[in-house]
Amino acid sequence: MVSPVTLPRLSWGDPASDRHALLAHGLGSTAALMWRFGLALADAGWYAQAVDLRGHGDAPRALDYRIEAYAADLAHTHPNHAGAWDLVIGHSLGGTSATLASARHPRWARRLVLVDPAIHLDDEQREAVNSGQAASFDDPSAESVHRANPRWHAHDVELKVDALRRTSRWAVEQTGVQNTTWDVRDAASAVTVPAHVIAADPEVNSLFQGETARRVLTNPCFTMSVVTGAGHSPHRDDPEQTMTLLMEALR
């Protein structure tokens, strides 16, 4: 049994809006790093709220870091603490968790946008993710972040440094340890609301491609676009193209 925790929120836009969006970040990040989506949605008349996932940023610490636990936290997060989200955007781990939450609670969200979601990771991909996270925590300096991500805005560099300093390294490590089978493809098949994947470019670095993408797209609720030339965090590598694809998906 999973005991959900209450996730802290940041917000953009007018709370009186009739369109409410939830933003869920990826592993080793925080709510603040979803700022590009928050700004774009606010400019389009939405009220967007981003959460720190368990063990990240200001969120409560826990012992359970299975995908099921992350999904349970999201499923217990509602606009103004009641009702359904008009839109949920999840990046990477946030997309994994949102997929599982939607499959298990079909009325939780009316629409999903998954940004290079980690729907299925084989052992080699899991090891690459774990190694990349360890390297980030080993040197959480602005110089290191900028060197690895020269295209990122200064805000993203600063916020990533802040995320690494405020996120539990143990929680991130346990997310790898506790999810030896990382696979929500069955959950993706069970999603019943419109779901659009904004994938990274496979020629750069994408977790959503190949057989995983083909299997997920057999669900007619799913559509897909690709941010050409962008890696696993397309909203940071190429925010303009990513936000254009987002708005096209929402239309």
C-alpha positions in Angstrom: 0.0 0.0 0.0 1.2 3.5 -0.9 0.9 6.4 1.5 0.7 9.6 -0.6 2.4 12.8 0.5 1.1 16.4 -0.1 3.2 18.1 -2.7 4.2 21.8 -2.5 3.3 24.0 -5.5 4.4 26.9 -7.6 1.9 28.7 -9.8 1.7 30.9 -12.9 -1.4 32.7 -14.2 -4.7 33.7 -12.8 -6.3 31.3 -10.2 -9.7 32.4 -11.4 -9.0 30.9 -14.9 -11.4 28.1 -15.9 -8.5 26.1 -17.2 -6.2 24.4 -14.7 -2.9 22.6 -15.5 -0.6 20.5 -13.3 3.1 20.3 -14.1 5.3 17.4 -13.0 9.1 17.5 -13.4 11.6 14.8 -14.0 14.1 13.0 -11.8 16.6 15.3 -10.0 14.6 18.4 -10.8 12.0 20.6 -9.1 8.8 22.4 -9.8 10.6 25.6 -10.7 12.3 23.9 -13.6 8.9 23.7 -15.3 8.8 27.5 -15.6 8.7 27.5 -19.4 5.5 25.5 -19.4 4.0 27.7 -16.6 4.7 30.9 -18.5 3.4 29.6 -21.8 0.2 28.4 -20.3 -0.3 31.5 -18.2 0.1 33.7 -21.4 -2.5 31.5 -23.0 -5.0 32.1 -20.2 -4.4 29.0 -18.1 -3.6 28.7 -14.4 -0.7 26.3 -14.1 0.6 24.7 -10.9 3.9 22.8 -10.7 4.7 20.4 -7.9 7.9 19.2 -6.3 7.8 15.4 -6.4 8.5 13.4 -3.3 12.1 13.7 -2.2 12.7 16.6 -4.5 13.0 20.3 -3.6 10.6 21.2 -0.7 8.5 18.0 -1.0 8.3 15.7 2.0 10.9 13.0 2.2 9.8 9.3 2.3 11.2 5.8 2.1 9.1 4.7 -0.9 10.4 5.8 -4.3 8.6 3.4 -6.5 6.8 4.7 -9.6 3.6 3.7 -7.9 4.4 6.1 -5.0 5.1 9.0 -7.3 1.9 8.3 -9.2 -0.1 8.1 -6.0 1.1 11.6 -4.9 0.0 13.0 -8.3 -3.3 11.3 -8.2 -4.0 12.9 -4.8 -3.1 16.3 -6.2 -6.1 18.3 -7.5 -6.8 21.8 -8.7 -7.8 23.9 -5.6 -7.8 20.5 -3.9 -10.9 19.3 -5.7 -12.0 18.2 -9.1 -10.1 17.2 -12.2 -7.2 18.8 -14.0 -7.9 20.1 -17.5 -4.3 19.3 -18.4 -1.4 17.5 -16.8 2.1 17.9 -18.3 4.8 15.5 -17.1 8.5 15.4 -18.1 10.4 12.2 -17.9 9.7 10.7 -14.4 6.8 13.1 -14.2 5.4 11.7 -17.4 5.9 8.2 -16.2 4.0 9.0 -13.0 1.2 10.9 -14.8 0.7 8.0 -17.1 0.2 5.6 -14.3 -2.0 8.0 -12.3 -4.2 8.6 -15.3 -4.6 4.9 -16.1 -5.6 4.1 -12.5 -7.8 7.3 -12.0 -9.4 8.1 -15.4 -11.2 11.1 -14.0 -8.1 12.7 -12.5 -7.1 14.6 -15.7 -8.9 15.4 -18.9 -5.8 15.6 -21.0 -2.1 14.6 -20.8 1.0 16.0 -22.4 4.1 13.8 -21.8 7.5 15.3 -22.5 10.0 12.7 -23.4 8.4 10.4 -20.8 10.3 7.4 -19.3 7.6 4.9 -20.2 10.0 2.0 -20.4 13.7 1.8 -19.5 15.7 -1.3 -20.1 18.7 -2.2 -17.9 21.1 -0.2 -20.1 18.9 2.9 -20.1 18.4 2.6 -16.3 22.1 2.5 -15.8 22.7 5.5 -18.0 20.1 7.5 -16.1 21.6 6.5 -12.7 25.1 7.4 -13.9 24.0 10.7 -15.2 22.2 11.6 -12.0 25.3 10.6 -9.9 27.5 12.8 -12.1 25.2 15.7 -11.6 25.2 15.4 -7.8 29.0 14.9 -7.8 29.4 18.4 -9.2 26.3 20.5 -8.7 28.0 23.7 -9.9 26.7 26.3 -12.4 29.9 25.7 -14.5 29.2 22.0 -14.7 25.5 22.4 -15.6 26.3 25.0 -18.2 29.1 22.9 -19.7 26.8 19.9 -20.0 23.9 22.0 -21.3 25.3 25.0 -23.2 21.9 25.8 -24.8 20.0 26.3 -21.6 18.7 29.7 -20.4 20.5 31.2 -17.4 17.3 30.5 -15.3 17.5 26.8 -16.1 21.2 26.6 -15.1 20.5 28.4 -11.8 17.4 26.4 -11.1 19.1 23.1 -11.9 21.9 24.0 -9.4 19.3 24.8 -6.8 17.4 21.6 -7.5 20.6 19.5 -7.0 21.3 21.2 -3.7 17.7 20.9 -2.4 16.8 17.4 -3.7 17.6 14.3 -1.7 20.4 12.4 -3.5 19.3 9.3 -1.5 15.8 9.7 -2.9 17.1 9.9 -6.5 19.3 6.9 -6.0 16.5 4.9 -4.5 14.3 5.7 -7.5 16.8 3.7 -9.5 17.2 1.0 -6.8 13.5 0.5 -6.1 12.4 0.4 -9.8 14.4 -2.6 -11.1 11.5 -3.1 -13.6 10.7 0.3 -15.1 7.8 -0.2 -17.3 4.4 1.6 -17.5 3.6 0.5 -21.1 0.5 -1.4 -19.9 -0.7 1.7 -18.1 -0.2 3.7 -21.3 -2.4 1.2 -23.1 -5.1 1.8 -20.5 -5.1 5.6 -20.7 -8.5 6.8 -21.9 -8.0 10.6 -22.2 -6.3 12.5 -25.1 -2.5 12.1 -24.6 0.2 13.8 -26.6 3.9 13.0 -26.4 6.4 15.7 -27.1 9.5 13.6 -27.6 13.1 14.5 -27.8 15.1 13.9 -30.9 16.3 10.2 -31.1 19.4 11.5 -32.9 20.3 13.5 -29.7 19.0 11.7 -26.7 15.4 10.5 -26.3 13.8 8.0 -23.9 10.7 7.8 -26.0 11.4 6.1 -29.4 11.6 2.8 -31.2 9.4 -0.1 -30.0 8.3 1.8 -26.8 6.9 4.6 -28.9 5.3 2.2 -31.4 3.6 0.2 -28.7 2.3 3.3 -26.8 0.9 4.8 -30.1 -1.2 1.7 -30.7 -3.5 3.4 -28.1 -5.6 5.7 -30.3 -5.7 8.3 -27.4 -2.0 9.0 -28.1 -0.4 11.3 -30.6 3.2 12.3 -30.9 5.5 15.1 -32.1 9.3 15.4 -32.0 11.5 18.4 -31.0 14.1 18.2 -33.7 17.7 18.7 -32.4 16.7 18.7 -28.8 17.8 16.2 -26.1 15.9 14.7 -23.2 14.8 18.1 -21.8 13.4 19.7 -24.9 11.7 22.5 -23.0 15.2 23.6 -21.9 17.2 22.7 -25.1 14.7 24.3 -27.5 11.8 26.0 -25.6 10.4 27.9 -28.6 9.9 24.7 -30.6 8.6 22.8 -27.6 6.0 25.5 -26.7 4.9 25.7 -30.3 4.3 21.9 -30.3 2.5 22.2 -26.9 0.1 24.8 -28.2 -0.6 22.9 -31.4 -1.4 19.8 -29.3 -3.8 21.8 -27.1 -5.6 23.1 -30.2 
